């Protein structure tokens, strides 16, 4: 991806130079951690994040200063550039529809940190917290994504994840997250899961919409990297790799095929009105 020399966002807080370390109190054992990891990766139910994190991950607040390596600094610049690009795209799209776009914050951290939705650690993966309108990312998560779930490396895979989490911010601003949460409270677990799938797929669609307007900056293979990342975090792929079988009624983020389809649709259309994942998933 062509990103060097472009505008960087002023909304990035890099906490990697002052990492929160120490023991992490984990409830529910390893399976609970894996479950929480992929609930939060790509933005699990925001109203449940705080309680889940409080029960599963409680980092000790011991801060250790460290100097960022040249490679880490480059990663920070890349992340800041991608966030700035999403700011430009969504500000323009919102303006065209007569809406103001409040820019989200993004926190980079290593090890563990605190958020408006509770404690966060490397095991929680990237997530969006609506309480403070902030994205949280520990870049070591992408090593896990490659090593355990078959995602290929590449900068655009990271860009896709950022764009997806920004998609949840878009949903939050538009009131979608609150509506889906209310709807989930009025149905059973299976129904709530289906609503969550539709929510996640729409965030994938919004990530594709952003990529549509980035095409002049894309290199050959960038879109394939995003599609590969989307496939890697499909519920069917995750469950197959972690437990050896799938349970569709427990899906919360969509299958690999669904995630690739909706990202691709957003990328091809660039039309924010074409992302009604709820009608398709819930009917």
C-alpha positions in Angstrom: 0.0 0.0 0.0 1.2 3.5 -0.8 1.1 5.3 2.5 4.5 7.1 3.0 4.3 10.9 2.9 0.5 11.0 3.5 -1.2 12.9 6.3 -1.1 11.2 9.7 -3.9 11.5 12.3 -3.6 13.5 15.5 -6.0 11.1 17.2 -3.5 8.3 17.8 -2.2 7.7 21.4 0.8 5.5 21.4 1.2 3.8 24.8 3.7 1.2 23.6 6.5 3.3 25.0 4.8 3.1 28.5 3.4 -0.4 28.6 1.3 -1.7 31.4 2.8 -5.0 32.5 2.5 -7.5 35.3 0.1 -10.4 35.9 -3.2 -10.6 34.1 -6.0 -12.1 36.1 -7.9 -14.4 33.9 -11.2 -16.0 34.6 -12.6 -19.0 32.7 -9.3 -20.5 31.7 -7.7 -20.7 28.3 -11.0 -21.5 26.4 -12.5 -18.4 28.0 -9.6 -16.3 26.8 -9.9 -17.6 23.3 -13.6 -17.0 23.2 -13.2 -13.4 24.5 -10.3 -12.8 22.0 -12.5 -13.4 19.0 -15.6 -11.8 20.5 -13.7 -8.6 20.8 -11.6 -8.9 17.7 -13.6 -7.0 15.1 -15.7 -5.5 17.8 -17.9 -7.9 19.8 -21.1 -6.7 21.5 -19.9 -3.4 23.0 -22.2 -3.5 26.0 -20.8 -6.8 27.0 -17.2 -5.9 26.6 -16.7 -4.1 29.9 -18.1 -6.9 32.0 -16.3 -9.6 30.0 -13.0 -7.8 30.3 -13.5 -7.1 33.9 -14.0 -10.8 34.6 -11.5 -12.2 32.1 -8.6 -9.7 31.9 -7.5 -7.5 34.8 -4.1 -6.1 34.1 -1.9 -5.0 37.0 -1.2 -1.3 36.6 2.6 -1.4 36.5 4.0 0.9 33.8 7.4 0.3 32.3 8.9 2.9 30.0 10.7 1.6 26.9 12.2 3.0 23.8 10.3 2.1 20.6 12.4 0.3 17.9 12.6 1.9 14.5 10.3 -0.8 13.2 7.7 0.0 15.9 7.9 3.6 15.0 7.2 2.8 11.3 4.2 0.7 12.4 2.9 3.7 14.4 3.3 6.0 11.4 1.4 3.5 9.2 -1.4 3.1 11.7 -1.7 6.9 12.0 -1.8 7.3 8.2 -4.6 4.7 7.9 -6.6 6.3 10.6 -6.2 9.7 8.9 -7.4 8.2 5.6 -10.6 6.8 7.3 -11.1 10.2 8.9 -11.0 11.9 5.5 -13.3 9.3 3.8 -15.9 9.2 6.5 -15.9 13.0 7.1 -16.7 13.5 3.4 -19.3 10.7 3.2 -21.1 12.0 6.3 -20.9 15.6 5.0 -22.5 14.5 1.8 -25.4 13.1 3.9 -25.7 16.2 6.1 -24.2 14.5 9.2 -21.2 15.5 11.3 -18.5 12.8 11.7 -16.8 12.9 15.1 -13.4 11.4 14.7 -12.5 8.4 16.9 -9.3 8.0 18.9 -6.9 5.0 18.5 -4.7 3.7 21.2 -1.7 1.5 20.4 -0.5 -0.5 23.4 1.8 -3.4 24.3 1.0 -6.0 27.0 -2.0 -4.5 28.7 -3.8 -1.1 29.2 -7.0 0.4 30.4 -10.0 1.4 28.2 -13.4 2.9 28.7 -14.7 -0.6 28.4 -12.4 -2.1 31.1 -9.0 -3.6 31.0 -7.4 -4.7 27.7 -4.5 -7.0 27.0 -2.8 -8.5 24.0 -5.2 -11.5 24.2 -8.3 -9.4 23.6 -7.3 -8.4 20.1 -8.2 -5.1 18.4 -11.6 -3.7 19.5 -13.7 -0.6 19.4 -15.1 0.8 22.7 -18.2 3.0 22.2 -18.0 4.4 25.7 -14.9 6.5 24.9 -15.2 6.2 21.0 -11.7 4.7 20.9 -10.1 1.8 19.0 -7.6 -0.3 20.9 -4.8 -2.3 19.2 -1.9 -4.4 20.4 0.0 -5.2 17.2 1.2 -8.6 18.5 -2.3 -9.8 17.8 -1.4 -10.0 14.1 1.3 -12.6 14.9 -1.4 -14.7 16.5 -3.7 -14.2 13.5 -0.9 -15.5 11.1 0.4 -18.3 13.3 -2.8 -19.8 14.5 -5.5 -18.9 12.0 -3.8 -18.8 8.7 -3.9 -15.1 7.9 -1.1 -13.9 5.6 1.1 -11.0 6.5 1.0 -7.5 4.9 0.2 -4.0 5.7 -3.3 -4.0 4.1 -4.4 -6.7 6.4 -3.7 -4.3 9.3 -5.5 -1.5 7.4 -8.5 -3.8 7.0 -8.7 -4.4 10.7 -8.5 -0.7 11.5 -11.1 0.1 8.9 -13.4 -2.6 10.4 -13.1 -1.1 13.9 -13.7 2.4 12.4 -16.8 0.8 10.8 -18.1 0.1 14.4 -17.5 3.7 15.2 -19.6 4.7 12.2 -22.3 2.3 13.5 -22.1 3.9 16.9 -22.4 7.5 15.5 -25.4 6.4 13.4 -27.1 4.7 16.4 -26.8 1.2 15.0 -24.9 -0.3 17.9 -27.5 0.9 20.4 -30.4 -0.4 18.3 -28.7 -3.8 17.9 -28.0 -4.0 21.6 -31.7 -3.2 22.4 -32.8 -5.9 19.9 -30.5 -8.4 21.4 -32.0 -7.9 24.8 -35.4 -8.8 23.4 -34.6 -12.2 21.9 -32.9 -15.5 22.9 -29.2 -16.3 22.6 -29.4 -17.7 19.1 -31.3 -14.6 17.9 -28.9 -12.3 19.6 -26.0 -14.1 17.9 -27.6 -13.5 14.5 -28.0 -9.8 15.2 -24.4 -9.7 16.2 -23.4 -11.4 13.0 -25.3 -8.8 11.0 -23.6 -6.0 13.0 -20.1 -7.4 12.3 -20.7 -8.0 8.6 -21.9 -4.4 8.2 -18.6 -3.3 9.8 -16.8 -5.4 7.2 -18.9 -3.7 4.5 -17.9 -0.3 5.8 -14.3 -1.3 5.7 -14.8 -2.2 2.1 -16.4 1.2 1.4 -13.3 2.9 2.8 -11.1 0.7 0.6 -13.1 1.7 -2.4 -12.0 5.3 -2.0 -8.4 4.2 -1.4 -7.9 2.4 -4.7 -5.4 4.9 -6.1 -3.1 4.0 -3.1 -3.4 0.3 -3.3 -0.7 -2.1 -4.6 -1.4 -5.4 -6.4 -2.4 -7.9 -3.8 -3.7 -5.5 -1.2 -7.3 -6.4 -1.6 -6.4 -10.1 -1.5 -4.6 -9.5 1.9 -7.8 -7.9 3.3 -9.9 -10.8 2.0 -7.5 -13.3 3.5 -7.7 -11.6 6.9 -11.5 -11.5 6.6 -11.5 -15.2 5.9 -9.1 -16.0 8.7 -11.5 -14.5 11.3 -14.6 -16.2 10.0 -16.4 -18.0 12.8 -16.3 -21.3 10.9 -12.5 -21.0 10.4 -11.9 -20.1 14.0 -14.1 -22.8 15.4 -12.6 -25.4 13.1 -9.1 -24.5 14.2 -9.7 -24.2 17.9 -12.2 -27.0 18.5 -12.2 -29.1 15.4 -15.9 -28.6 14.5 -18.4 -25.8 13.9 -21.6 -24.7 15.6 -23.4 -22.2 13.3 -25.9 -21.3 16.0 -23.0 -19.8 18.1 -21.6 -17.7 15.3 -21.2 -14.0 16.2 -19.1 -12.6 13.4 -20.1 -14.5 10.3 -18.5 -17.2 8.2 -15.4 -16.6 6.2 -17.5 -16.5 3.0 -19.9 -13.9 4.5 -17.1 -11.7 5.7 -15.3 -11.7 2.4 -18.6 -11.1 0.5 -19.6 -8.0 2.5 -16.1 -6.5 2.4 -16.0 -7.1 -1.4 -19.5 -5.5 -1.8 -18.4 -2.4 0.0 -15.2 -2.2 -2.0 -17.0 -2.7 -5.3 -19.9 -0.3 -4.7 -18.5 2.4 -2.4 -22.2 3.0 -1.5 -22.9 3.3 2.2 -26.6 2.6 1.5 -25.8 -0.8 0.1 -24.8 -2.4 3.4 -28.1 -3.7 4.8 -26.7 -6.8 6.3 -29.5 -7.1 8.7 -32.2 -7.8 6.1 -30.1 -10.6 4.6 -28.9 -12.2 7.8 -32.1 -12.0 9.8 -34.6 -12.9 7.1 
